[in-house]
Amino acid sequence: MRALAIAACFCAGTASAQSLEDGLGGAFELTDHTGAVRTEVDPDGQHQLLFFGYANCQEICSAVFPTMASIVDILDDRGMALRPVMVTVDPERDTVETMGEALHVHHPDFVGLTGTQAELQVAYDAYSVEFEELFVDPFYGTVFSHGSFIYLLDGEGEVLTLLPPVLGPEMMADIVGGYLEAS
């Protein structure tokens, strides 16, 4: 039996907690930045770092994407494979044609996922993702408020834990490495 893990989310001054035993995660079918259909299951069976954001985000994502890339590189140096994945909250701008280039600035293995609003909503609901449009920046477009947790999934797409980016890449790599070694 998997150990009980609790994640706390502090959004707009409120706190909530959810146990990973409460069914966080689940099936989805989206389109990646190459146009291929992907699900929560990694096609190569690799563990995944999953984040919900948008490729041209100048706020939270601009810190999380390099952190995810660092985790992947740190673990690669330790001989452990891990794939960084982003599910968009901005499908109007994050398209098959635009996501790859924006994400690959951070890491060449980054996978961007998009889809129809209905397809994306399935993923948002499965991972308890909430976001909202805040305002339109005249230079970067719509700015969204969204979560900052990184989900660690095994190769079958099951959520193993949540990582708050405040931990930093080294500490997160140690945590993720423990899960990879255990599998």
N, C-alpha and C positions, 0 to 999 in steps of 0.2 A: 504494500500500500504506500502510495506517495505521501510524503510528509505534508502536513497542512501548511500552506504559505498564505500570508496575508499581505495585501497591497493597500496602501493608503493613497488617496488622491486628494490633493488640496487645490481646489478650483474655485475661483471667485470667493475665497474666504470660507468655504465650507469643506468639511472633511468627510470622506466616506471610505469604507473598507469593504473588500470583497475577498472571499476565500477562493483560491484556485479550484477547490473542490466543488464550488458552486456552479461549475460549468462554464467558466470563462474560456472562450475560444470556440471554434467550430468550423464547419465546412463553408467554403465559398468558392466561386469560380469567377475569375477576373481575367483580364487581358494584360500581358506584360508589355514592356516598351519595345519589344520586337514584333508584336502582333500575335504571339502565341498564347493559347489559353493555359492558365495556371490555376492551381488550387492551393489550398493550405499545405498540401503534401509537396515536399521538395522533390523535383524530378530525379535528383541524384542521391536522395536520402540524407542530405546534409541538414544539420541543425541550422536554424534561421534566426536572425534578429529581425523582428517585425516592428515597424513603426508606422503610425498613421499621421500623415502630414501632407506637405505639398512641395514639389521640387524647387519652386522659385521662392520659397519662404525666406524672409530676411530676419526672422525672429528665432523661435525655438528650434526650427529645423536646421538653421545655419550653425547651431551648436551641436545638435544631435547627429547630423549626418557625418561630420568629421569624427565624432566620438565612435559611432558605429564602425567607420572605416578603420579607426585605430584598433578597436577590439578585434576585428577580423585579421588585421596585420599582426597583432601581438600573438594571437592564437595560431596563425599560420606559421610564425616563427617557432612555435612549440609543436608543430606538426599536426595541428587540429584544423579541420575545415569547417567553415561557418559562412553562411550567405546573408548579406544585408538586403533587406526587402522593405520597400515603402509602399503602403496603400494610400492613394491620394484622397484628400478631402476636397480637392479642387479639380474635378474632372474636366471642367471647361478649359483650363489651361494645361493641365497634365494629361496630355494625349500620347498615343503611341509614338507620334512623330517628335514630341518635345521632351518627354521625361528622361529618356536614356542619356542624352547629352548633359542635361542638368545634373543628374545623379552621378554620372561617371566622372565628373569633376572631383567628386569626393572619393570614389573607389571604382575601379573598372568592373568589379563583380556585382555592383549594386543592381538590383532588379526593381523596376517601378511597375506598379499594378494600377490599372484603371478599369473602368467598365461603365455600364449604364447606371443611372441612379438606383434602379432596383437591385442590380447586382452588387453595387457598393453598399447599399443599405443592409444587405444580408451580412456582409463582413462587419459593418459598424455595429450591428445588433449583436453579433456573436462575440465581439470583443468589448462590448460596452463602451463604444467610442462616441463621444459627444463633441461637437464643434459648432461654431457659429461665425457668421460673417460679422466682423467688427466695423470695418470702414474700407474705403477705397483709397489707396495710396496713389498719388498722381504718377509716380515713377514705376512702381512695382505691381500695381493693380490691387485686387481684393486682398485684404489681410484677414485671416481667420484666427480665432481663438480655438486651440485644440490641446489635447493632452500631450504630455512629454514622456510618458513611459515607453520603454522598449520591451517588447514581449520576446522571450526566448522560447522558440518552438523546437521540438525535436523534428526529425526528418519526416515523420508521419503527420506533422502539423498540430501536435498536442502542445498546449501551453505548459511550460515547465516552471516559469517564474516571470516576474516583472522586474525590470531594472529602472530605477529612477536615474536620469542622467547626471544628477548631482554627485554621484559616486565617483565619477571620473573613469577614464578608459582602463587604467591598470587594474583598479579594484573590480570593475565589471568583467574584465578579461579573466581575472582569477575566479570570480563566481561562475561565469559561463564555462570556463575550463573545467571546473569541478563537475558540472553537469555532463560535459562531453566525455570526461574520463569515466564517469559512472555508467555511461551507456555502452 
